[in-house]
Amino acid sequence: MDKPTNKTTTDVIDIEEHAKAGKPVPPGQKYKIRIDKDNYTVDQAVMEGREILALAGKNPEEYDLYLHVRGGQTRTIKEDESVDLTDPGVERFTTLKRANTEG
């Protein structure tokens, strides 16, 4: 039998921690996500690529966004693509400056 927990609505859910443990991310009020080496707390479960880049202070015109999923998979997130932070295995994000092809 599970012990009752005294969770409050202000708990911050660490999505990377849940993904690495193979646990589903419960719905919550706030989520801790990692972009590159920095952690950010957001209050929405679904975000667009451009919102995630803006959170990290990166311009969507200059940077690509990558989603890392448990098990080592990585995929590109377009700036207008929505990401559900509660999807199974969503771990963290990285950014990469686009190569300058002018010139």
Contacts in CASP RR format, 6 or more apart in sequence:
PFRMAT RR
TARGET T0000
AUTHOR 0000-0000-0000
METHOD contacts of the structure
MODEL  1
MDKPTNKTTTDVIDIEEHAKAGKPVPPGQKYKIRIDKDNYTVDQAVMEGR
EILALAGKNPEEYDLYLHVRGGQTRTIKEDESVDLTDPGVERFTTLKRAN
TEG
9 28 0 8 1.000
9 29 0 8 1.000
10 29 0 8 1.000
10 30 0 8 1.000
11 28 0 8 1.000
11 29 0 8 1.000
11 30 0 8 1.000
12 30 0 8 1.000
12 31 0 8 1.000
12 32 0 8 1.000
12 41 0 8 1.000
13 25 0 8 1.000
13 26 0 8 1.000
13 28 0 8 1.000
13 30 0 8 1.000
13 31 0 8 1.000
13 32 0 8 1.000
14 31 0 8 1.000
14 32 0 8 1.000
15 25 0 8 1.000
15 31 0 8 1.000
15 32 0 8 1.000
15 33 0 8 1.000
15 85 0 8 1.000
15 86 0 8 1.000
15 90 0 8 1.000
15 91 0 8 1.000
15 92 0 8 1.000
16 32 0 8 1.000
16 33 0 8 1.000
16 34 0 8 1.000
16 91 0 8 1.000
16 92 0 8 1.000
18 24 0 8 1.000
18 25 0 8 1.000
18 89 0 8 1.000
19 25 0 8 1.000
19 69 0 8 1.000
19 70 0 8 1.000
19 88 0 8 1.000
19 89 0 8 1.000
19 90 0 8 1.000
19 91 0 8 1.000
20 70 0 8 1.000
20 91 0 8 1.000
22 70 0 8 1.000
22 88 0 8 1.000
22 89 0 8 1.000
24 86 0 8 1.000
24 88 0 8 1.000
25 31 0 8 1.000
25 85 0 8 1.000
25 86 0 8 1.000
25 87 0 8 1.000
25 88 0 8 1.000
25 90 0 8 1.000
26 86 0 8 1.000
27 45 0 8 1.000
27 86 0 8 1.000
28 45 0 8 1.000
29 43 0 8 1.000
30 41 0 8 1.000
30 42 0 8 1.000
30 43 0 8 1.000
31 41 0 8 1.000
31 42 0 8 1.000
31 43 0 8 1.000
31 44 0 8 1.000
31 45 0 8 1.000
31 85 0 8 1.000
32 39 0 8 1.000
32 40 0 8 1.000
32 41 0 8 1.000
33 39 0 8 1.000
33 40 0 8 1.000
33 41 0 8 1.000
33 42 0 8 1.000
33 52 0 8 1.000
33 85 0 8 1.000
33 92 0 8 1.000
33 93 0 8 1.000
34 40 0 8 1.000
34 91 0 8 1.000
34 92 0 8 1.000
34 93 0 8 1.000
35 52 0 8 1.000
35 55 0 8 1.000
35 56 0 8 1.000
35 92 0 8 1.000
35 93 0 8 1.000
35 94 0 8 1.000
35 95 0 8 1.000
36 56 0 8 1.000
36 93 0 8 1.000
36 94 0 8 1.000
36 95 0 8 1.000
38 56 0 8 1.000
40 55 0 8 1.000
40 56 0 8 1.000
42 55 0 8 1.000
42 85 0 8 1.000
45 84 0 8 1.000
45 85 0 8 1.000
45 86 0 8 1.000
46 82 0 8 1.000
46 83 0 8 1.000
46 84 0 8 1.000
46 85 0 8 1.000
47 82 0 8 1.000
47 83 0 8 1.000
47 85 0 8 1.000
48 79 0 8 1.000
48 80 0 8 1.000
48 81 0 8 1.000
48 82 0 8 1.000
48 83 0 8 1.000
49 60 0 8 1.000
49 65 0 8 1.000
49 77 0 8 1.000
49 78 0 8 1.000
49 79 0 8 1.000
49 80 0 8 1.000
49 81 0 8 1.000
49 82 0 8 1.000
49 83 0 8 1.000
50 60 0 8 1.000
50 79 0 8 1.000
50 80 0 8 1.000
52 65 0 8 1.000
52 77 0 8 1.000
52 83 0 8 1.000
52 93 0 8 1.000
53 59 0 8 1.000
53 60 0 8 1.000
53 63 0 8 1.000
53 65 0 8 1.000
53 79 0 8 1.000
53 95 0 8 1.000
54 60 0 8 1.000
56 93 0 8 1.000
56 95 0 8 1.000
58 65 0 8 1.000
58 95 0 8 1.000
60 79 0 8 1.000
62 97 0 8 1.000
62 98 0 8 1.000
63 95 0 8 1.000
63 96 0 8 1.000
63 97 0 8 1.000
63 98 0 8 1.000
64 76 0 8 1.000
64 95 0 8 1.000
64 96 0 8 1.000
64 98 0 8 1.000
65 76 0 8 1.000
65 77 0 8 1.000
65 79 0 8 1.000
65 93 0 8 1.000
65 94 0 8 1.000
65 95 0 8 1.000
66 74 0 8 1.000
66 75 0 8 1.000
66 76 0 8 1.000
66 77 0 8 1.000
66 93 0 8 1.000
66 94 0 8 1.000
66 95 0 8 1.000
66 96 0 8 1.000
67 74 0 8 1.000
67 75 0 8 1.000
67 76 0 8 1.000
67 77 0 8 1.000
67 83 0 8 1.000
67 90 0 8 1.000
67 93 0 8 1.000
68 74 0 8 1.000
68 91 0 8 1.000
68 92 0 8 1.000
68 93 0 8 1.000
68 94 0 8 1.000
69 75 0 8 1.000
69 89 0 8 1.000
69 90 0 8 1.000
69 91 0 8 1.000
70 88 0 8 1.000
70 89 0 8 1.000
70 91 0 8 1.000
74 94 0 8 1.000
77 83 0 8 1.000
77 93 0 8 1.000
83 90 0 8 1.000
84 90 0 8 1.000
END
